[in-house]
C-alpha cells in the first residue's frame, strides 16, 4: 500500500468519524427538541375569571410553561359560552371551564376527556343583600326576590344552603339575571338579594351597594371546574399534555401561596379593581388536582343538569374523566384520599388598597 493510499484511508476514517459524531449530536438535538418540548404548541382556552385565569397567567408570567418544555398559545374569553363554542369548533386543544358547561360539552359529543380539575372554592359563591337591609339569614328572605343566574352554580350553591336550613325554591321568587346585571338589580331595588360567584359579590360590597349575608362555604364541599383536553391532542402528543398540566399545577400552587402578588397580576391582566381583588381573592381555591370529594362535586352538578332537564338521561361523570395524564404529570394516584378542604386553605391577602 502506497503512502497516497494510506493517506486516503486515513482521510476516509476521519470523514466517517466526523459523520458519526454529527449523527450522535443530531440524535441529542432531536431528543431535546422532540415531543413535549418548547416547540410543542398547546392551544389553551379559559375565562377572564379570577377563578379560572390565575393558574395559567402565573405559569405564563413565571416561565413555568417554558420550564416544563411546552409552548402555550392562550386566549382568555369574557364569556364561557364563546369559550365552549371555540373549543367545540376545534380551535383549542385544552380548555378550563365551569363544571356545568364543561360537562355539557362532553355530553354533546365533543371528543375529549376531563384531565384535571378547574379550580374551585365554595366561599366564592355568596348571597348579598342591600347595605340597609335588616335580613340576617336566608329564612328572613322567604317570599322575597332573589336574583341569580339560572342553570349555573348559583342554583347549586343556594340549593345546598336551602336544604340545610329546611327551605325550598317555592319559598322565594327567583329572578334570572346575568352576572353583569346583578349589581344594578340590587342597587335599583329590582331584587331583594343576589346570589353570585366572585368577583360580583366583592363588586357589590366595594361599591357599597350591598353586604354579604352568607356564602356556600360549609354548606357545599366545593364547586370545582373542569380542565378538558381534546382526544386529538391526547392521542397525538400526550407528553405535551402531561408537561402542560405540570406547569399549570405549578402556576396554581404559586398563585395560592402568593395572594398579595396575585392582586397586582390580576389587576394588570384582567383589569379588575384592586380593592375588589383584595376582597375576592381570599375566597378562591386555585388547584387542578383531583381530591377525595372532586368526583362527588362533579356528580352533584351532573345530577342537577338531569334534574333541570339540560340532559335527558342521568350519567356518571367518571366515564368522562381520564386522570392518567395528571398522575403522570405529578407522580400521584388520583383521586387523592383527602377532600380539597383539608389540602387547600383560603389565601390571606395582607396588602391594602
Secondary structure, DSSP 4 states (H G I P E B T S, - for coil): --HHHHHHHHHHHHHHHHHHHHHHHHHHHHHHTSTTSTT-EEEEEEES-TTTSHHHHHHHHTTHHHHTT-EEEEEEES-HHHHHHHHHTT--SEEEE-HHHHHHHHHTT-SEEEEEE--B-GGGEEEEEETT----SGGGGTTSEEEE-TTSHHHHHHHHHHHHTT--GGGSEEEE--HHHHHHHHHTTS-SEEEEETTHHHHHHHTTSEEEEEESBTTBS----EEEEEHHHHHH-HHHHHHHHHHHHHHHHHHHH-HHHHHHHHHHHH---HHHHHHHGGG-B---S--TTHHHHHHHHHHHHHHTTSSSS---GGGGB-THHHHHHHT--SS-SS-HHHH----------
